[in-house]
């Protein structure tokens, strides 16, 4: 497996319906220097086989199979295996814009930021109109400004309630031994995101 500037971690459990779309959206990024870590968390459907087929076709992909332990445990395993400078954590039922990785990296470099947040759309399979969650304009600043100006607006707009719309500095996670907490049924992603952002010197949205 070839290492990349960005490590993309995908926790996977019984998502055969969505998995091809998600992986394809990552492999089709305009920014190509990444590794993709697929953590199959004991899937009982064909998700594990789908992962293996992709790994056979692309040397950037690493597949990990483990007993089912939940999304938090799967993400933590992927983070431990990551070797890039930057980290993206994408949920397997999501899919991402082809310029996402490149745009987030560009913003991080331009603003010397350790955390980058972007908007997202909530897409429904039944034809319901998609919901767009985004900021009207770019924002950047230090942690103090972020906590005063952006924390509540981002939370209310759901932009803190997922990890799939962020770019993380992997060395910061490793330095502080940051991991997803076990035993949470919901909101472990909010806990991780807010804890991570509290470690950043600068953040860009």
C-alpha positions, 0 to 999 in steps of 0.5 A: 500500500502506498502512503499519501498526504491525506489518510481517508478512513471509512468505518464500514458495517452492512452498507453494501447499498451505499459503499460503491458510491462512497468509495468511488467518490473518494477514488475520483478526487481531483487530489490523488495523493491519499491512502484509503483505509477501509475498516470492515467492522464485522459486516454480515452483508457483502461489504467486506467483499466489496472492500477487497475487490477495490483493494485489488484494483488500487494500491492506495487502499488498505482493508482491515477486517475486525469483529463488530465493535461499533463505529467509534472503535472502527474509526479509532482503528483506522486512525491508528493505521493512518500514515498521512499528514492529514486525516479525513473521516468519511461515513460509508453512507456519505459521498463527497465532492470530487474537489473536497480533499483538494479544497480543504487542503488548500484552505488549510495551507492558505490559513496555516490552520489545523482544522478545516470545516466545510458545508454539506448537503443532506440527500434523501433517497425518496425524492425529498428535496436535499437540505444544504448546511453551509456558511455564506462566506469563508471564515478563519481565525484562532480558537478564541475567535472560533469559540466566540463567533462560530461554535454555536452557528456551526452547531445549529447548522449541523456542521459540528454534528458529523466528521465527514465534512472536516480535515484533521491534522493527524499529528495533533490527534496522535500528540494528544492521543485523541480517540472516539469514546466508547459506550456512546450510542449517539453523538460520539462524533460531536464529542470528537469534533469539538475536542479536536477543534479545542486543540487547534491554533487556527481553524478555517470554515 
